[in-house]
Amino acid sequence: MNFTIKLKKIKSIEVIEGYWKNEDYINLLELFDYTEANKVPELELFDMLSMAISDFEPNEAATIVLSYKLKNVLKESQIANLSHEMLIDKIAEEYPDISLHYPLFNINQLLYQTYNGKFPKTLASVIDIELIFEEKINITKEIVLRSISDLLSAKSLMKRLFNDQLDSEKEFDDAESIIWELKSVDENLYQIITSDYWLNNEDFERDEFSGELSEEEINHSN
């Protein structure tokens, strides 16, 4: 099926607005021994949490936040290791299980803000695209990545690591983990949030491309 994709805008951000909810801040305050979390005004929750966190050593704080978000996914020993490793390495980019990159990014940036840079700085990319197919279809993360790959340089990490999957008629399961958020903002206009590690401004060599996806590539994605 024929399509046209246009890159409208791309920018780097340090914080993904809305990932952490007020409920998360309250729950974390309690985990950091703040006993009156429910009495804190909503606009002051983050600042109060930052103060509560800063009373702990960085790796101790990392253990608490990691456990809060990932205790059902990771073992205690894995969390203990991560709490030390993330002070040195960009775990949100380097962790082998890429399905955890999204929560690890947000955990890292919460701690990065609190400790004024003691944790490595990581970035996310917000990418606005126009994607038009000749027939109306359900736009999925997999379809977006297959389409957007035609705008990328051969030197980009996406091309180097996933070129076979991007050009294959088989399922591209990793698409769900590579694109963190996909939003429809208007007719044929979409916004994606992903790691700067996967897609950034330097990866794009063109702003527009017209091509074709096979029925198999589309049907696998729906």
N, C-alpha and C positions, 0 to 999 in steps of 0.2 A: 504494500500500500504506500502510495506516495505521501511524502511529508515535507514540510519546510520548518526549520528551526532557526530562531534568531536569538542571539545573546543580547539582552537589553541592558543588563547592569550586573556587576559583581563587586562585592565589597567584603572586607574582612572584619570580623567582630570578635570581641573577647568574651562576651557574655550572651547567652541565648535567653532572651526575655521570656519569662513564663515557664521555664523548665522547673524552677523551684517555686512551689506554691507557699502561701502563708502557712498552710497546715504543715508543710515540711519544716519551715523555720521554727514553728512551735514545738514540733516533735524533737527537732535537733537541740533546741534550747534545753529541753528537759533532759536529753541525753548528756548534755554538757553541764548538768547540775544546776540549771537555772529553774528554780521551783515555781516561779509565778509567770510562766510564759504566756498563759492565757490572758494576763492583764496588760501585756505590752501592746500599745497601739500598732495597727498594721504597718504604718509608715516607718515605724522604728524597729521592726522585727529584724531586718537584716543587720542593722548597726548593732543591735543588742546581741545578736548571734555572733557577730564578728568579735565583740568584746569577750563573750563567753568562751569562744574557741581559743582566743589568744592566751587564755590562762593555762592552756595545755601545751605540751611540747608538740611540735609539728607532726611527728610520726604518730603520737597518741591521738591527735585530732583526726589525722587521716584514717586511722583504724576505726574510729567512731563513725565517721561519715561513710566510709566504705561499707562498714557493716550495716549501717542504716539502709543503704541503697541495694547492696549486693549480697546480703547474708544468705539469701535463698539460691544464689547462683555460685558463689565461691565458698571454699572451705576456709576455716579460721586460719590455717597455715598460709593459704594463698593471700588472704587479706593482710596478714602480718607481713609477708614479703612485700606486697604492693605498697604498704604504708611507708616502707623505707625506700623502695625503688623509685616511687613517684617524687621523692625529693631531689632525685638526681636526673632521672630520665623522663622523657615525654611519653608516659605510659598510655595516654589517650591516643597516641599514634603508633606505639610500638607493641602493644599487647597482642599476642597471637590471635586471640579470639576477637575478631573485629566487630562482633555483635555487641561487645561491651565498650566500644570506643565512645559511643554517645554518652552513657552515664559517666564514664571515666573522665571525659572532657569536662562535664559540668561539675563533677566532684573536684577535679583539679583546679578549675577556675574559681570555685568558691574558696578553696584554701589559698590560692594565689592572691586573691583579693585581701583575705584576712591577714596573711603573713607578709604582705608587701613584697612579694616576689621571691620568697624563699622556695616556693615551688616553681618549676619551669612554666614559662608562659606559652600557652597554646592558643591557636586561633581557629575559628570556624569561618566558612564562606557562605555568604547569602547571595544566591544567584537567581536573577529574574530572567525568564525566557519566554518567548512566544513560540508555541508549538502547534502547528496546524496539520491535520491529516485530511486527506480528501474525503474520508467518511468519518462519521462520529464514532469514536471508540473511548473506552475507559482508559485514561492516562494513568499508568502505574510507574513506580520507581524504576522498574526494569526497562520500560519503554523510554522513559526520560534518559536513562544512562545510555541506552543503545543509540538514541537520537543525538544526544549531546556529544557523544564520542567523535562524531564527524566534525566537530569544531576544534578538536584537540590536536596538539602537536604530537608527533610520534614519540617525542621525548618525555611526554607526560607520564606520571606514575600510573595513571589509569590505563593508558595504552600499553605500558610495559608489563604490568602485572595481569591485566584482565583482557588483553586483546582477543584471545581465543573465545572467551565467553561473550564479549561484546559483539563479535561477528558470527556467533553460533546460533543455530536454531534451537539449541537446548536451553533449559531453564538457567537463568542467571541469578541464583539464590542470594549471592552476596550483595545484590542491589539493595535489598532491604536494610542491610547494615551500613552500606556506603552512604546512602541518602538518609539523613536523620529525620528530616521533615519535608513533606511535599504538600504544598498548598495551592489550590486553584484560587487565583485572585481576581480573575475576570475571564471573559470568553477567550479561550486559547492562550491565556497568560497564566504562568505558573511561577511559584517561588520555591526554591529548594534550599535547604540548609544541610551542609555537609562539613567535613573536616577540611581545613586548609591543606592538610596533608594529602587528601585525595584530589581536590580541585582548587586551584587558585588562579589568579589573573594571568600568571606566566604560562599556564598550561594551554591557554587558548591561542590558536594561530589564525582563526577566522571568526567573524561575527555572525555569519549566516551560511546555511547549507540546505540544499534540496536534494532529497534522495528517496530511498525506498526501503521499507522493512517488509520482510516476507510475512505471509499469513501465520507461519509457524512461530516466528519471533513475537508476533503480536498476541497470538492465542495462548502461548505459554505464560504471558504476562497478565492474563485476565482470568 
